[in-house]
Amino acid sequence: MSKELDKLLFLKNKKKLFVGIGNLLKMDDGVGVYISKKIKNNGDVSSLTAEVSIENYIGKINNMNPDILILIDCVDMKSDAGTFKLLKLNQIHDLTFNTHNISLKRLSEFFKMPVYVLGIQPEKIDFGENISYLVKAVANRIINQINKKEVHHGC
């Protein structure tokens, strides 16, 4: 469980939008999409699946007008597979994103709200549709943390 993610989830009266980014045909690179499709939308949490073309969703994201934007993506943090971190976008200058048509740093210039990246270290990004066991297990824990945020209240 990520304490940083819990802090964001428990901000009162703040709409949080999770956007899943990644390529479903490159194994672990699809983890952001996998997570975003399983997030239960409720009053202050919603999700959007952008896959590899997030730049096509700039207008839609701005129209949804979230208070906080969280981009979920596979990120090479030079860590063990399955490691995940919630970072402010200005903390990611030296990290590698696997499949985008535009850099996330550049993309943030199109948004007025704070932008975070929930980065997950991949194990494999070869061609294939299956997310590795380890990365999928971490993704499921993240999904549970987001969907059951009331269980973690006060942690």
C-alpha positions as CSV (number, residue, x, y, z in Angstrom):
1,M,0.0,0.0,0.0
2,S,1.2,3.5,-0.9
3,K,0.9,6.1,1.8
4,E,1.4,8.8,-0.9
5,L,-1.6,7.4,-2.9
6,D,-3.7,7.2,0.3
7,K,-2.9,10.9,1.0
8,L,-4.3,11.8,-2.4
9,L,-7.3,9.6,-2.1
10,F,-8.3,11.1,1.2
11,L,-8.2,14.7,0.1
12,K,-11.7,15.9,0.7
13,N,-13.8,17.7,-1.9
14,K,-11.1,17.0,-4.5
15,K,-12.1,15.2,-7.8
16,K,-9.3,12.8,-8.7
17,L,-9.0,11.5,-12.3
18,F,-6.9,8.4,-13.0
19,V,-5.8,8.1,-16.6
20,G,-4.4,4.7,-17.8
21,I,-1.6,5.0,-20.4
22,G,0.2,2.2,-22.2
23,N,0.3,-0.3,-25.0
24,L,-1.7,-3.5,-24.4
25,L,0.4,-5.3,-27.0
26,K,3.6,-4.8,-25.1
27,M,3.1,-6.9,-21.9
28,D,3.7,-4.8,-18.8
29,D,3.4,-1.6,-20.7
30,G,-0.3,-2.2,-20.6
31,V,-0.5,-2.0,-16.8
32,G,-1.8,1.5,-16.6
33,V,-4.7,0.6,-19.0
34,Y,-5.4,-2.6,-16.9
35,I,-5.7,-0.5,-13.7
36,S,-7.8,2.3,-15.2
37,K,-10.3,-0.1,-16.6
38,K,-10.8,-1.7,-13.1
39,I,-11.2,1.6,-11.1
40,K,-14.7,2.0,-9.8
41,N,-15.9,5.5,-10.5
42,N,-17.5,7.2,-7.5
43,G,-18.1,10.8,-6.4
44,D,-14.6,11.9,-6.2
45,V,-12.7,9.2,-8.1
46,S,-13.0,8.6,-11.8
47,S,-10.9,7.0,-14.5
48,L,-10.2,7.3,-18.2
49,T,-8.4,4.9,-20.5
50,A,-6.1,6.7,-23.0
51,E,-3.8,3.8,-24.0
52,V,-0.9,5.2,-26.2
53,S,-2.6,8.4,-27.4
54,I,-3.1,10.5,-24.3
55,E,-2.6,13.7,-26.4
56,N,-6.0,12.9,-28.0
57,Y,-7.6,13.1,-24.5
58,I,-6.4,16.6,-23.5
59,G,-9.7,18.3,-24.2
60,K,-11.7,15.6,-22.6
61,I,-9.6,15.6,-19.4
62,N,-9.8,19.4,-19.2
63,N,-13.6,19.2,-19.7
64,M,-13.9,16.6,-16.9
65,N,-12.2,19.3,-14.8
66,P,-10.6,17.2,-12.1
67,D,-8.8,18.8,-9.2
68,I,-6.0,16.3,-9.4
69,L,-4.8,14.3,-12.4
70,I,-3.0,11.0,-11.9
71,L,-1.4,9.4,-15.0
72,I,-0.9,5.6,-14.5
73,D,1.9,4.3,-16.6
74,C,4.7,1.7,-16.9
75,V,7.9,3.6,-16.0
76,D,11.5,2.4,-16.0
77,M,12.7,3.6,-12.6
78,K,15.7,1.2,-12.6
79,S,14.0,-0.6,-9.7
80,D,12.8,-4.1,-9.1
81,A,9.8,-5.2,-11.2
82,G,6.6,-4.3,-9.6
83,T,7.9,-1.3,-7.7
84,F,5.5,1.6,-7.9
85,K,5.8,5.2,-6.9
86,L,3.4,8.2,-7.0
87,L,5.4,11.2,-8.2
88,K,4.7,14.8,-9.0
89,L,5.4,15.3,-12.7
90,N,8.3,17.6,-11.9
91,Q,10.1,14.6,-10.2
92,I,10.3,12.5,-13.3
93,H,12.9,14.1,-15.4
94,D,15.2,11.1,-15.3
95,L,12.7,8.3,-15.7
96,T,11.9,6.5,-18.9
97,F,8.4,6.0,-20.3
98,N,7.9,3.2,-22.8
99,T,5.3,4.1,-25.4
100,H,4.1,7.7,-25.9
101,N,3.7,10.0,-28.8
102,I,4.4,12.9,-26.5
103,S,6.4,13.2,-23.3
104,L,4.4,13.3,-20.1
105,K,6.5,16.3,-19.0
106,R,5.4,18.2,-22.1
107,L,1.9,17.0,-21.8
108,S,1.5,18.5,-18.3
109,E,1.8,22.0,-19.9
110,F,-1.8,21.5,-21.2
111,F,-3.3,21.1,-17.7
112,K,-4.0,23.6,-15.0
113,M,-4.5,21.0,-12.2
114,P,-1.6,19.3,-10.3
115,V,-0.4,16.3,-12.3
116,Y,1.0,13.1,-10.8
117,V,2.4,9.9,-12.3
118,L,1.7,6.6,-10.7
119,G,4.6,4.8,-12.2
120,I,5.0,1.0,-12.1
121,Q,8.3,-0.7,-12.9
122,P,7.8,-3.3,-15.6
123,E,9.3,-6.7,-15.7
124,K,8.8,-7.3,-19.5
125,I,7.8,-5.0,-22.3
126,D,8.2,-7.5,-25.2
127,F,5.4,-8.0,-27.7
128,G,2.6,-9.9,-26.1
129,E,-0.8,-9.3,-24.5
130,N,-0.2,-10.7,-21.0
131,I,1.0,-8.6,-18.1
132,S,3.7,-10.4,-16.0
133,Y,2.5,-12.1,-12.8
134,L,4.5,-9.8,-10.5
135,V,3.4,-6.6,-12.2
136,K,-0.3,-7.8,-12.3
137,A,-0.2,-8.7,-8.6
138,V,1.0,-5.1,-7.8
139,A,-1.6,-3.7,-10.2
140,N,-4.4,-5.6,-8.4
141,R,-3.2,-4.2,-5.0
142,I,-3.3,-0.7,-6.4
143,I,-6.8,-1.2,-7.8
144,N,-7.9,-2.5,-4.4
145,Q,-6.4,0.5,-2.7
146,I,-8.2,2.9,-5.0
147,N,-11.5,1.1,-4.9
148,K,-11.6,0.4,-1.2
149,K,-10.1,3.7,0.0
150,E,-12.5,3.8,3.0
151,V,-10.8,0.7,4.4
152,H,-7.5,2.5,4.6
153,H,-8.8,5.6,6.3
154,G,-6.7,6.6,9.2
155,C,-3.7,4.5,8.2
